[in-house]
Amino acid sequence: MEHKIINALKQIFDPEIPVNIYDLGLIYEIKVEENNLVKIVMTLTSPNCPVAEALPTDVKDAVENIEGVKSCEVNLVFEPPWNTDMMSEEAQLELGLL
């Protein structure tokens, strides 16, 4: 189930950075509980991000569209603050940071 969730999250992109939110490191935790209730802890690149309201909803909708997922709860946090070290190596290469 977690693999399906990650694949769904990789289809969501930060509108200001051409990298998906999973490889950006915006997803801090994915927890699949009993009865396929999914809890996701995520952050944004900045607390002032223009998609602060839309992105968590996009995550919730994408995960809830996965067959077998009963529901998804998204918890938006800003601690620890996001930084480029949280990005996957692939994302860092794509953005010329490596």
C-alpha positions in Angstrom: 0.0 0.0 0.0 2.8 2.4 0.9 4.3 2.0 -2.6 1.0 2.9 -4.2 0.8 6.0 -2.0 4.3 7.1 -2.9 3.5 6.7 -6.6 0.4 8.8 -6.2 2.4 11.5 -4.3 5.0 11.5 -7.1 2.2 12.8 -9.4 1.8 16.0 -7.4 4.2 18.8 -8.2 5.0 22.0 -6.4 3.9 24.7 -8.9 7.1 26.7 -8.4 9.6 23.9 -8.6 9.5 21.3 -11.4 9.9 18.3 -9.0 7.2 16.2 -7.4 6.4 16.7 -3.7 7.8 13.3 -2.6 11.2 13.8 -4.2 11.2 17.4 -2.9 11.1 15.9 0.6 7.8 17.5 1.6 6.4 14.2 2.8 7.8 13.6 6.3 5.7 10.5 7.2 3.3 8.0 5.6 1.5 5.8 8.0 -1.0 3.1 7.0 -3.2 2.2 9.9 -5.7 -0.6 10.4 -8.6 -0.6 7.9 -6.4 1.3 5.4 -6.7 4.6 7.1 -3.7 6.7 5.9 -2.0 9.5 7.9 0.5 11.7 6.2 2.7 14.3 7.8 3.9 16.9 5.3 5.4 20.4 5.0 5.7 23.1 2.4 8.9 24.7 1.0 7.8 27.8 2.9 5.0 28.7 5.3 4.1 31.5 2.9 3.8 29.0 0.0 1.0 30.2 -2.4 -0.4 26.7 -2.5 -0.6 26.3 1.3 -4.3 25.5 1.2 -4.4 23.6 -2.0 -1.5 21.2 -1.7 -2.6 19.3 1.4 -6.0 18.8 -0.3 -4.4 17.5 -3.5 -2.4 15.0 -1.3 -5.6 13.9 0.5 -7.5 13.5 -2.8 -4.7 11.6 -4.5 -4.3 9.1 -1.7 -8.0 8.6 -1.2 -8.3 7.8 -4.9 -6.1 4.7 -4.4 -8.1 1.5 -4.4 -8.3 0.1 -0.9 -7.6 3.4 0.9 -10.5 4.1 3.2 -9.5 7.7 4.1 -6.5 10.0 4.4 -5.7 12.5 7.0 -3.0 15.1 6.1 -1.2 16.9 8.9 0.7 20.0 7.7 3.7 20.9 9.9 6.6 23.4 9.7 8.9 21.7 12.2 11.5 20.7 11.2 11.6 23.4 8.5 12.1 22.1 5.0 15.5 22.6 3.3 17.1 21.3 0.1 18.9 18.6 2.0 15.5 16.8 2.3 15.3 16.4 -1.4 16.1 13.1 -3.1 19.3 12.9 -5.0 17.4 12.7 -8.2 15.6 16.0 -7.4 18.8 17.7 -6.4 20.4 16.6 -9.8 17.4 17.8 -11.7 17.6 21.2 -10.1 21.4 21.4 -10.5 22.2 21.2 -6.8 24.6 18.3 -7.1 
